[in-house]
């Protein structure tokens, strides 16, 4: 007995030929219509799409790879410990902005967390072979980062979030971390602080390097003593770095944190040690989320619309995927310092 074909049955899923028979057209016409290529009339295209819906047809990854069909999916691979991302408001807001813009074009965001850049590159090779995604957002760029060259070689459309601010192998949406951190140094110097601690992020990241460079240049320009502590952005590492800074023979009178989660960890350590904020210690966060505004005292922070940043990155990537011309570097609005109750004159 011949087994009947049922839509949704993996063993007997409808094929391009089935769609062609249902619509009364050739398989070539179906391929053209599904890949949004010229060569079929609007009426024929509509009939083909009706057949697709009637048969509940979905392309497999193999079929996409063979046909060049779009997946209507954008990828974001993050090479950070998953435990740090789970409490990081920046990435939540960035992903929210990405998906808000992509959803307007019915494009999904496929996010994956891996251990390191080498694992991320492996994912890119696999996704390129399967045509799993139409494009990629690349974050946390490192010095001498191999990923832009790999993506260029694979032919995967991509947009970098970050970079050096100079044109490179891939389009980039760039935020001036140097100028942002300079604002912080000038604010603290104007209040009278001369010993400043910095609880930074992963040293290999380009944005971490720029922030450290900004503070070092400010120390020479403004007569500051700056001590840096690198972390993996985790709460525990940030707390340990704060203890190290406050345990010095001459502790800093102000500490700058590269994220609001790190700043909250620092507030907790200061409270445990009996260090008052801002009377004994001023605290500044590079990121400004609801956490920074809700804590007591509210954190002085560099404010930016991270949701809007995500939308800008997504909009740029959609242009790249569609083959539209984009600028090699698109400068996003930089963070602006918002002074709040966590900073004051030293020894107030």
C-alpha positions in Angstrom: 0.0 0.0 0.0 1.3 3.4 -0.9 1.8 5.6 2.2 -0.1 8.9 2.0 1.8 12.1 2.2 1.1 14.2 5.3 2.3 17.7 5.9 4.4 17.9 9.0 5.6 14.3 8.7 9.4 14.5 8.6 9.7 11.4 6.5 7.2 12.6 3.9 7.5 16.3 4.1 6.3 18.2 0.9 8.9 19.1 -1.6 9.4 21.8 -4.2 7.9 19.5 -6.8 4.8 19.0 -4.6 4.4 22.8 -4.4 4.8 23.1 -8.2 2.1 20.4 -8.9 -0.2 22.0 -6.4 0.2 25.5 -7.9 0.3 24.3 -11.5 3.7 25.7 -12.2 7.3 24.5 -12.8 9.7 23.8 -9.9 11.9 26.6 -11.3 9.1 29.0 -10.9 8.7 27.9 -7.3 12.4 28.3 -6.6 12.3 31.8 -8.1 9.3 32.8 -6.0 10.6 31.4 -2.7 14.0 33.2 -3.2 12.3 36.5 -4.2 14.0 36.4 -7.6 12.5 38.0 -10.8 11.0 35.8 -13.5 7.5 35.1 -12.1 4.5 37.3 -12.2 2.8 38.7 -9.1 -0.2 36.4 -9.7 2.0 33.3 -10.1 4.0 34.2 -7.0 0.7 34.6 -5.0 -0.5 31.2 -6.2 2.8 29.6 -5.2 2.7 31.1 -1.7 -0.9 29.8 -1.4 0.4 26.3 -2.2 3.2 26.7 0.3 0.7 27.6 3.0 -1.7 24.8 2.0 1.0 22.1 2.2 2.5 23.6 5.3 5.9 23.5 3.6 9.1 24.5 5.5 12.6 24.4 4.0 15.2 22.2 5.7 18.7 23.5 6.4 20.1 21.3 3.6 17.5 22.6 1.2 18.4 26.2 2.1 22.1 25.4 1.6 21.4 23.9 -1.9 19.0 26.6 -3.1 20.5 29.7 -1.6 17.2 30.5 0.1 17.2 33.0 3.0 16.5 31.7 6.5 15.0 35.0 7.8 17.2 34.6 10.8 20.1 36.7 12.2 22.8 35.2 14.4 24.4 36.6 17.6 27.1 34.4 19.2 28.5 35.6 22.5 31.8 34.2 23.8 31.3 34.9 27.5 30.5 32.8 30.5 26.7 32.2 30.5 26.5 33.0 34.2 27.7 36.6 33.6 25.3 37.2 30.8 22.4 36.1 32.9 22.6 39.2 35.1 24.0 41.6 32.5 21.4 44.3 31.6 23.5 45.6 28.7 23.1 42.4 26.7 19.4 42.1 27.6 18.7 45.6 26.3 20.9 45.1 23.2 19.1 41.8 22.3 15.8 43.5 22.9 16.7 46.3 20.5 18.0 43.8 17.9 14.8 41.8 18.0 12.5 44.8 17.9 14.0 46.0 14.6 14.3 42.5 13.1 10.7 41.6 14.0 9.5 44.4 11.9 10.8 42.5 8.9 9.7 39.1 10.3 13.4 38.2 10.9 14.3 36.1 14.0 17.3 36.5 16.3 19.2 33.3 16.9 21.5 33.8 20.0 24.1 31.3 21.1 26.6 31.4 24.0 30.0 29.7 23.7 33.1 29.5 25.7 35.6 31.4 23.6 36.3 32.9 20.2 37.6 29.7 18.8 34.3 28.0 19.5 32.5 31.1 18.0 34.5 30.7 14.8 33.5 27.0 14.6 29.8 28.0 14.9 30.3 30.5 12.0 31.7 27.7 9.8 28.8 25.4 10.6 26.2 28.1 10.1 27.8 29.2 6.8 27.7 25.6 5.5 24.1 25.1 6.5 23.0 28.7 5.6 21.5 28.7 9.0 21.5 32.5 9.2 21.3 35.4 6.7 23.7 37.6 8.7 25.6 38.0 12.0 26.1 40.6 14.7 29.6 40.4 16.1 30.3 41.8 19.6 33.2 42.0 22.1 35.8 42.6 19.4 39.4 41.8 20.5 42.7 43.2 19.5 43.9 41.3 16.5 40.5 39.7 16.3 40.3 36.8 13.7 36.5 36.9 13.3 36.1 39.7 10.7 38.6 38.0 8.3 36.9 34.6 8.8 33.4 36.1 8.1 34.7 37.9 5.1 36.2 34.6 3.8 33.0 32.7 4.4 31.0 35.4 2.7 28.6 35.8 5.6 27.1 39.3 5.9 27.9 40.7 9.2 28.1 44.0 11.2 30.5 44.6 14.0 29.4 46.3 17.2 32.6 48.1 18.2 35.9 48.2 16.5 38.5 50.9 16.4 36.4 53.5 14.6 38.5 53.1 11.4 37.2 51.3 8.3 37.9 47.5 8.3 36.9 44.4 6.5 33.3 44.5 7.7 30.9 47.4 8.4 30.9 48.5 12.0 28.6 50.4 14.4 31.0 52.2 16.7 30.7 53.8 20.1 33.4 56.1 21.4 34.3 54.5 24.7 37.4 56.7 25.0 35.4 60.0 25.0 32.9 58.5 27.4 35.5 57.4 29.9 37.2 60.8 29.6 33.9 62.4 30.8 34.1 60.3 33.9 37.7 61.3 34.7 36.9 65.0 34.2 33.9 64.7 36.5 35.8 63.1 39.3 38.7 65.5 38.9 36.4 68.5 39.1 35.0 67.1 42.4 38.6 67.0 43.7 39.4 63.3 43.4 43.1 62.5 42.7 43.2 58.7 43.5 40.9 56.7 41.3 40.4 53.0 41.0 39.1 51.3 37.9 37.4 47.9 37.9 37.5 47.0 34.2 36.5 44.1 32.0 38.4 41.5 29.9 41.7 43.1 28.9 41.7 41.6 25.4 38.5 43.5 24.4 39.1 46.6 22.3 36.6 48.6 24.3 38.4 47.7 27.5 41.7 48.9 26.0 40.1 52.2 25.0 38.7 52.8 28.4 42.0 52.1 30.1 43.8 54.4 27.6 41.3 57.2 28.3 41.9 57.0 32.1 45.7 56.8 31.7 45.7 59.8 29.4 43.4 61.7 31.8 45.8 60.8 34.7 48.6 62.7 32.9 46.4 65.6 31.8 44.6 66.0 35.1 47.2 64.9 37.6 45.4 61.7 38.7 46.7 58.5 40.1 44.7 55.6 38.5 44.9 51.9 39.5 43.4 49.3 37.2 41.9 45.9 38.2 40.8 43.6 35.3 37.8 41.2 35.7 35.6 38.9 33.7 32.6 41.1 34.5 31.3 38.7 37.1 30.0 39.8 40.4 32.5 37.8 42.3 35.5 39.1 40.4 34.3 42.7 40.7 33.8 42.3 44.4 37.4 40.9 44.8 38.8 43.7 42.7 37.0 46.3 45.0 38.4 44.6 48.1 41.9 44.8 46.5 41.5 48.5 45.8 40.1 49.5 49.2 42.7 47.4 50.9 45.6 49.5 49.6 47.7 51.6 51.9 46.3 54.7 50.2 42.9 53.5 48.8 41.2 55.4 46.0 38.6 58.0 46.8 36.6 57.1 43.7 36.1 53.8 41.8 34.9 53.5 38.2 33.2 50.2 37.2 32.8 49.0 33.6 29.3 47.7 34.2 26.5 48.4 36.6 26.5 44.8 37.9 30.2 45.3 38.9 29.3 48.7 40.5 26.6 47.0 42.6 29.1 44.4 43.7 31.4 47.2 44.7 28.7 48.9 46.7 28.2 45.7 48.6 31.9 45.4 49.5 32.1 49.0 50.5 29.1 48.6 52.8 30.6 45.4 54.4 33.9 47.3 55.0 32.1 50.3 56.6 33.1 52.6 53.7 30.3 55.1 53.1 29.2 56.1 49.6 29.7 58.9 48.6 31.1 60.3 51.9 34.2 58.1 51.8 34.1 56.7 48.3 32.5 57.9 45.1 31.3 55.3 42.7 30.6 55.6 38.9 29.2 52.9 36.5 30.0 52.9 32.8 26.5 51.4 32.1 23.3 52.9 33.2 20.3 50.5 33.6 17.4 50.4 36.0 19.7 48.8 38.5 21.9 51.9 38.6 18.9 54.1 39.2 17.1 52.0 41.8 20.0 51.3 44.1 20.8 53.5 47.1 22.6 55.8 46.6 21.6 56.0 42.9 24.7 55.6 40.7 26.4 58.3 38.7 26.6 56.6 35.3 27.2 56.9 31.6 23.8 56.8 30.2 22.9 55.6 26.7 19.9 54.0 25.0 21.1 50.5 24.6 17.8 49.4 23.1 18.2 52.0 20.4 21.8 50.9 19.8 20.5 47.3 19.2 17.9 48.7 16.7 20.6 50.6 14.9 22.9 47.5 14.6 19.9 45.4 13.3 18.9 48.1 10.8 22.5 48.2 9.5 22.7 44.4 9.2 19.4 44.3 7.3 20.8 46.7 4.8 24.0 44.6 4.4 22.0 41.4 3.9 19.8 43.1 1.3 22.9 44.3 -0.6 22.3 48.0 0.1 25.4 50.2 0.5 26.3 51.1 4.1 29.0 53.2 5.6 32.1 51.3 6.6 31.8 52.9 10.1 28.6 54.2 11.5 29.1 56.2 14.7 26.3 55.6 17.3 25.5 58.3 19.9 28.0 58.1 22.7 27.2 57.7 26.4 26.6 60.9 28.4 27.5 61.2 32.1 24.5 61.4 34.4 25.7 62.6 37.9 23.7 61.1 40.8 24.1 60.6 44.5 27.0 58.2 44.4 29.6 60.9 43.6 30.7 63.8 45.8 33.8 65.7 46.9 36.3 63.4 48.6 36.1 63.3 52.4 32.8 65.1 52.4 
